Amino acid sequence: MSLSNGRPYLAIPGPSVMPDRVLQAMHRAAPNIYEGELVEMTESIVKDLKTVAGTAHHAAIYIANGHGVWEAALRNILSDDDVVLVPSVGRFGEGWASMAESIGAKVELMPFPDLQPMDMAQVKARLEADADHKIKAVLITHVDTSSSIKTDPRALRAVLNDCNHPALLGVDCIASLGCDRFEMDAMGVDLMIAASQKGMMVPPGVGFVFFNDRAAAVRETVAHVSGYWDWKPRVDPELFYQYFGGTAPTHHLFGLREALDMLLEEGLDAVWHRHEVLARAIWAAVDAWGESGPMALNVADPADRSCAVTAAHVGVPAGVELRKWLEEKAGVTLGIGLGMSTEHDPKGEGFFRFGHMGHLNAHMVLGMLGSVEAAMIALGIPHGAGGLSAAARVVAEGA
Ligand SMILES: *Cc1c(COP(=O)(O)O)cnc(C)c1O
């Protein structure tokens, strides 16, 4: 006997829940890739992607996951032995850094201690010390999906401006785009990457690189950009809308067109507000449960928390049992902890993550939280009272 039959809820931090509208838009015969609807649709997709990213500049589409656009962005701005600075608050900063290293850059990884936000004074000191401007780019993750720490790109832009440092500011928004407020041009970001399968609500397989004219000028100084990753043909309508470096990702584009319609019909401010309220509902529940039990959020200050993913811990073996129970008995799948460990939990099995990106609403989050409370009751995990009412109150006030 299981209470999990019915519509499952994949509450991991990507891939996210796909809307029926997106799935239905993809359920169709293959289109002609050389002329007609698909070519015209690509033009509208590029325009709307820029709106979602908050930029008036350039958007390149790749058939690639997030790792692909990590590389795509770097291939266009780095020459051999260029120095990049990667202040990092979790596994995804480290991942982008090792991608940079693998293509021949000199990488300075600046890791901050687990669960601590980025210390801008430390970044500033490093940039000030770089008097002859060897550092070509500063790369950060807007939301680190392992720690769930959010870093404000405006703080980095302020540091670069204060130091009069010309390095490009590159931001990984793979987890955050369409969830946490992000406005590329207004935030002074030169280069931004995102992918289809998180806040954009489309299956994994398409990635995006957004860049401004400063980044485009750096591209001109790079002697060899590999043919596939070169962003120049990809932002040229004449070349690209039929080109895509090969066959267009036809069905992903139909899905993406629908997803962009959904985001823009709702309005970006409303999308960000929805994610913020739902995230705060999760935090309120966990805080209440943690009053007399082991469950706690990883990130102390709400200002440093993402509205797309929330990392938490509940100890061992409760962490593993909780996820297993939820999947088997309630049809809810939470994300595993990533990159976290302690002396008592060397494998990090007591950590887990709530994914709350993209297509989700109040009843999904309240249902998920109710299921978590049921799991804790069933498993005998101690927890404070009132978690669900605390979450309901946030939803009531936020609505
Ligand atoms: C998911 C994610 C990635 C990796 O994306 P893949 O599609 O799995 O390659 C990179 N950075 C961040 C912040 C992510 O959330």
The ligand as a MOL file (V3000), in Angstrom:
LIG
                    3D

  0  0  0     0  0            999 V3000
M  V30 BEGIN CTAB
M  V30 COUNTS 15 15 0 0 0
M  V30 BEGIN ATOM
M  V30 1 C 22.3880 22.8720 -12.4940 0
M  V30 2 C 23.5010 23.8620 -12.4330 0
M  V30 3 C 24.6510 23.7550 -13.2360 0
M  V30 4 C 24.9010 22.5810 -14.1240 0
M  V30 5 O 23.9540 22.4270 -15.1120 0
M  V30 6 P 23.9060 21.0440 -15.9320 0
M  V30 7 O 22.7910 21.2610 -16.8700 0
M  V30 8 O 23.6570 19.9670 -14.9290 0
M  V30 9 O 25.2100 20.8780 -16.6100 0
M  V30 10 C 25.5940 24.7520 -13.1510 0
M  V30 11 N 25.4450 25.8010 -12.3170 0
M  V30 12 C 24.3670 25.9280 -11.5230 0
M  V30 13 C 24.2520 27.1100 -10.6070 0
M  V30 14 C 23.3620 24.9520 -11.5460 0
M  V30 15 O 22.3010 25.0680 -10.7370 0
M  V30 END ATOM
M  V30 BEGIN BOND
M  V30 1 1 1 2
M  V30 2 1 2 3
M  V30 3 2 2 14
M  V30 4 1 3 4
M  V30 5 2 3 10
M  V30 6 1 4 5
M  V30 7 1 5 6
M  V30 8 2 6 7
M  V30 9 1 6 8
M  V30 10 1 6 9
M  V30 11 1 10 11
M  V30 12 2 11 12
M  V30 13 1 12 13
M  V30 14 1 12 14
M  V30 15 1 14 15
M  V30 END BOND
M  V30 END CTAB
M  END
